[in-house]
Amino acid sequence: MKLFFRLLALPPLALLLAAVVLLAHEQAVASASRRVANVAYVAATAPDFDPQNHRLDIYQPKKAAAPRPVVLFIHGGSWNSGSKDNLLYRAIGRRLAKQGFVGVVISYRLSPQALVPAQADDCARALAWTVAHIKEYGGDPARIVLMGHSAGGGLAALLATGSDTLLAKHGLPRTAAHAVLLDDPAGLDMLTYLQKQEYEGDAQYLIPFTRDPAVWRQASALYHVRAGAPPYSIYIGGETYPSISSSGERFRQQLTQLGQPPKYTILPGKKHVGMVTQLFFESNELYAELKRLAQ
């Protein structure tokens, strides 16, 4: 984000030149990958099929190789906004492919049409589709790393440490995810968050999470942490929202108590939005961490 505002402050000619350089760079990144767009991960005959949101994009490296590790990316957006078609998420997909992954960037149904348990179910269905079909696109179904930012981080955590019924419902084993990277995850403990409602605007989350405390608990990964979970890497912005940093720390403690301490990294100075916009840059350390997790 800082780079964006610096660019805006440039004189018109310099700004034009910078835009040309960025465009050329983006085209070079895109040329190294192949995008297969709008693949349905829910059967069109399903009674709840959403033709807009039950879709995913696949980003493949153009260079042929042995089956590649896979990153399934779940976007954020406060559970009521966002799409795989966002230009930033497309850029992330292309960068994943350039790093040697098969990138799978998904959409899912949003609030108020779909509540968080249904959104988690959508993500589980997208994971099941990926396990079943990613070989056709050069990916290794045994090396799927789940990755999510913000609300997407909370959903990714639910898939990896959530109740076994969420996975078993779609024929997935507990080990469906090889590893997990949470990028400033939101919603890890909505039970505590909605019980307190200590911040202005918190009532808005009673729509996607309902007014039922049982749902708040069901949709919070913190209460489903179990032994045998896949390896976790958690990145928290040093200047993110207090609720994210505090719930992230409690999640770390839960995993540690089970003998599975995650790699836990606080990035100084990073705000919540900056934790995802940093992924525009190929040299970002989260890409290096994904490579480590995929081994």
Secondary structure, DSSP 4 states (H G I P E B T S, - for coil): -HHHHHHHTS-HHHHHHHHHHHHHHHHHHHHTEEEEEEEESS-TTSTT--TTTSEEEEEEESS--SPEEEEEEE--STTT---TTSHHHHHHHHHHHHTT-EEEEE----TTTS-HHHHHHHHHHHHHHHHHHGGGGTEEEEEEEEEEEEHHHHHHHHHHHS-HHHHHTTT--TTS-SEEEEEEE--TTHHHHHHH--STTGGGGHHHH-S-HHHHHHT-GGGG--TTPPPEEEEEETTS-HHHHHHHHHHHHHHHHTT-PPEEEEETT--TTHHHHGGGSTT-HHHHHHHHHH-
